[in-house]
Amino acid sequence: MGNTQIARGDWNKAIMVAESCKNIILDTCSSTVDMGFVERAVERLGAERIVFGSDVPLFDPWCQLEKVKSAEIDEEDKRLILGENIARIL
């Protein structure tokens, strides 16, 4: 599982790496506001390969949660990202 640390803060690179390695699952946490990342990741990887990341205790999890909740994706995709995927993985 990885976030943008594998791509030095560049979500597009992280998505490209995940596209080439089918066993990589991305999480949503980031210390920056990354508008559109969730939509791009779902479009290119599918919601099944994205899990919610809170960045706690570094940051308040509210902004990470809102990144997913406000994303322009299906409600089913939001449910997968916000909990169903990690439950399946564990």
C-alpha beads as a LAMMPS data file, in Angstrom:
LAMMPS data file: protein, C-alpha beads

90 atoms
89 bonds

1 atom types
1 bond types

-500.0 500.0 xlo xhi
-500.0 500.0 ylo yhi
-500.0 500.0 zlo zhi

Masses

1 110.0

Atoms # bond

1 1 1 0.000 0.000 0.000
2 1 1 1.338 3.432 -0.735
3 1 1 0.562 7.084 -0.854
4 1 1 2.384 9.849 -2.661
5 1 1 5.558 9.197 -0.713
6 1 1 6.337 6.583 -3.352
7 1 1 6.089 9.345 -5.949
8 1 1 7.498 12.249 -3.906
9 1 1 4.165 14.025 -3.560
10 1 1 3.017 13.624 -7.160
11 1 1 -0.337 11.831 -7.264
12 1 1 -0.112 11.332 -11.018
13 1 1 3.168 9.450 -10.591
14 1 1 1.675 7.398 -7.763
15 1 1 -1.238 6.439 -10.004
16 1 1 1.135 5.549 -12.853
17 1 1 3.179 3.302 -10.547
18 1 1 0.011 1.627 -9.279
19 1 1 -1.179 1.101 -12.858
20 1 1 2.008 -0.782 -13.656
21 1 1 1.975 -2.847 -10.439
22 1 1 -1.419 -4.426 -9.875
23 1 1 -0.615 -5.309 -6.251
24 1 1 -0.272 -1.651 -5.168
25 1 1 -3.181 -0.077 -3.340
26 1 1 -3.130 3.692 -2.825
27 1 1 -4.405 5.503 0.230
28 1 1 -5.953 8.945 0.212
29 1 1 -3.885 10.706 2.859
30 1 1 -1.770 13.686 1.993
31 1 1 -0.523 16.775 3.758
32 1 1 -1.671 18.880 0.810
33 1 1 -5.060 19.625 -0.693
34 1 1 -5.234 17.416 -3.743
35 1 1 -8.475 18.292 -5.477
36 1 1 -9.415 15.773 -8.143
37 1 1 -7.024 13.044 -7.007
38 1 1 -9.756 10.704 -5.820
39 1 1 -11.663 11.045 -9.081
40 1 1 -8.524 10.450 -11.179
41 1 1 -7.467 7.467 -9.101
42 1 1 -10.918 5.864 -9.296
43 1 1 -11.070 6.467 -13.038
44 1 1 -7.634 4.976 -13.709
45 1 1 -7.338 2.283 -11.013
46 1 1 -10.866 1.550 -9.874
47 1 1 -12.188 2.244 -6.390
48 1 1 -11.216 -1.286 -5.299
49 1 1 -7.542 -0.228 -5.220
50 1 1 -7.947 2.870 -3.047
51 1 1 -8.320 2.991 0.734
52 1 1 -9.002 5.856 3.098
53 1 1 -5.960 7.284 4.851
54 1 1 -6.425 9.806 7.659
55 1 1 -2.871 11.104 8.253
56 1 1 -3.571 10.981 12.013
57 1 1 -1.901 12.075 14.273
58 1 1 -0.136 14.499 11.963
59 1 1 -3.323 16.194 10.742
60 1 1 -6.997 16.403 11.571
61 1 1 -8.672 13.542 9.679
62 1 1 -11.610 15.763 8.698
63 1 1 -9.931 17.141 5.568
64 1 1 -8.950 13.647 4.431
65 1 1 -12.501 12.417 4.980
66 1 1 -13.956 15.369 3.078
67 1 1 -11.611 14.668 0.170
68 1 1 -13.438 11.371 -0.344
69 1 1 -16.931 12.464 0.687
70 1 1 -16.907 15.451 -1.682
71 1 1 -15.355 13.562 -4.600
72 1 1 -17.501 13.309 -7.703
73 1 1 -17.675 9.514 -7.682
74 1 1 -20.450 6.987 -7.075
75 1 1 -21.647 6.391 -3.531
76 1 1 -20.610 2.740 -3.885
77 1 1 -17.057 3.851 -4.704
78 1 1 -17.055 6.067 -1.609
79 1 1 -18.178 3.122 0.550
80 1 1 -15.378 0.993 -0.876
81 1 1 -12.743 3.653 -0.227
82 1 1 -14.020 4.625 3.223
83 1 1 -14.022 1.140 4.683
84 1 1 -15.111 -1.807 2.594
85 1 1 -11.769 -2.157 0.796
86 1 1 -9.672 -2.238 3.946
87 1 1 -12.114 -4.673 5.566
88 1 1 -11.725 -6.965 2.549
89 1 1 -7.926 -6.690 2.623
90 1 1 -7.635 -7.398 6.334

Bonds

1 1 1 2
2 1 2 3
3 1 3 4
4 1 4 5
5 1 5 6
6 1 6 7
7 1 7 8
8 1 8 9
9 1 9 10
10 1 10 11
11 1 11 12
12 1 12 13
13 1 13 14
14 1 14 15
15 1 15 16
16 1 16 17
17 1 17 18
18 1 18 19
19 1 19 20
20 1 20 21
21 1 21 22
22 1 22 23
23 1 23 24
24 1 24 25
25 1 25 26
26 1 26 27
27 1 27 28
28 1 28 29
29 1 29 30
30 1 30 31
31 1 31 32
32 1 32 33
33 1 33 34
34 1 34 35
35 1 35 36
36 1 36 37
37 1 37 38
38 1 38 39
39 1 39 40
40 1 40 41
41 1 41 42
42 1 42 43
43 1 43 44
44 1 44 45
45 1 45 46
46 1 46 47
47 1 47 48
48 1 48 49
49 1 49 50
50 1 50 51
51 1 51 52
52 1 52 53
53 1 53 54
54 1 54 55
55 1 55 56
56 1 56 57
57 1 57 58
58 1 58 59
59 1 59 60
60 1 60 61
61 1 61 62
62 1 62 63
63 1 63 64
64 1 64 65
65 1 65 66
66 1 66 67
67 1 67 68
68 1 68 69
69 1 69 70
70 1 70 71
71 1 71 72
72 1 72 73
73 1 73 74
74 1 74 75
75 1 75 76
76 1 76 77
77 1 77 78
78 1 78 79
79 1 79 80
80 1 80 81
81 1 81 82
82 1 82 83
83 1 83 84
84 1 84 85
85 1 85 86
86 1 86 87
87 1 87 88
88 1 88 89
89 1 89 90
